Amino acid sequence: MAVPKKRTSKAKSATRKAVWKQKAQKAAQKAMSLGKAILTGNNRSFIYPQAETEDEGE
């Protein structure tokens, strides 16, 4: 016979949610930092493909 599972405590679910939010906050901070670095030109670890001109092919 099916028995309902025990309910997860509020503390445990709050802890899990806090961990998830911390990870999201860290990812958002990293993305903002990366965007600022690219916009201000302070990036050193990116290699962009050079725009091809029409003269290169000849």
Secondary structure, DSSP 8 states (H G I E B T S, - for coil): ---------HHHHHHHHHHHHHHHHHHHHHHHHHHHHHHHT---S--------TTTT-
